[in-house]
Amino acid sequence: GTREVEVRGRDPTGETVAEGFFGDSAESVLENYRMTRLEQCPICVLGNYRKQSGLPVYDISLFLPLAGATAEIAFILVYSYQSFDIP
């Protein structure tokens, strides 16, 4: 959480994905969720972004679909890692 706040320049807690996303656009981030749900398998997204300060950030996000009681995807867990040393 602390690094997420540092990279974003604010705390997205309580916001929707469309409000608090970190990526190229809300549409591209929402598409990652949609594909994870439709394909019912994990996806990994790599990206080069900039902090609000202009410093580069290399981001790796892993989208993990989690099934509910009905075996349909009920949740998507996202783990992301940011590095300030772009490879």
C-alpha positions in Angstrom: 0.0 0.0 0.0 2.7 2.5 0.9 4.5 2.1 -2.5 1.2 2.4 -4.3 0.5 5.7 -2.6 4.0 6.9 -3.4 3.8 6.0 -7.1 0.3 7.4 -7.6 0.9 10.5 -5.5 -2.3 9.8 -3.6 -4.2 7.0 -1.7 -6.9 5.3 -4.0 -8.6 3.5 -1.0 -12.4 3.6 -1.4 -12.3 4.6 -5.1 -13.5 2.5 -8.0 -11.0 1.0 -10.4 -12.0 3.7 -13.0 -11.3 6.4 -10.4 -8.1 5.1 -8.8 -6.4 3.2 -11.7 -2.7 3.4 -12.4 -2.0 2.8 -16.1 -2.4 4.3 -19.5 -6.1 4.9 -19.2 -9.1 3.7 -17.2 -10.3 1.9 -20.3 -7.1 -0.1 -20.6 -7.0 -1.0 -17.0 -10.7 -2.1 -17.0 -10.0 -4.2 -20.1 -7.4 -6.2 -18.0 -10.1 -7.0 -15.5 -12.5 -7.9 -18.2 -10.0 -10.2 -19.9 -9.2 -11.9 -16.6 -12.9 -12.6 -16.0 -13.6 -13.8 -19.5 -10.5 -16.0 -19.9 -10.8 -17.2 -16.3 -7.0 -17.3 -16.0 -4.3 -15.0 -14.6 -2.9 -12.3 -16.8 0.3 -10.3 -16.3 0.6 -6.8 -17.6 3.9 -4.9 -17.9 4.0 -1.1 -18.2 6.3 1.9 -18.2 4.6 4.9 -16.7 5.5 8.2 -15.0 4.9 9.3 -11.5 3.1 12.6 -11.1 6.6 14.1 -10.4 7.7 12.9 -13.9 10.0 10.1 -12.7 9.7 6.8 -14.6 8.1 3.8 -13.1 8.2 0.2 -14.3 5.1 -1.7 -13.3 4.3 -5.4 -13.3 0.7 -6.2 -12.4 -0.7 -9.8 -12.0 -4.4 -10.2 -12.2 -5.6 -13.3 -10.4 -9.2 -14.5 -10.9 -10.8 -16.0 -7.8 -13.9 -18.2 -8.0 -16.9 -17.9 -5.7 -19.2 -20.6 -4.5 -20.8 -21.1 -7.9 -17.3 -21.5 -9.6 -17.8 -18.3 -11.5 -15.2 -15.6 -11.1 -16.3 -13.6 -8.1 -13.2 -11.5 -7.4 -10.0 -10.5 -9.1 -7.0 -10.0 -6.9 -4.3 -7.7 -8.3 -0.8 -7.8 -7.1 1.5 -5.1 -8.5 5.2 -4.3 -8.2 6.8 -1.0 -9.1 10.4 -0.3 -9.7 12.0 3.0 -10.4 14.8 1.4 -12.3 13.3 0.8 -15.8 15.0 -2.2 -17.4 
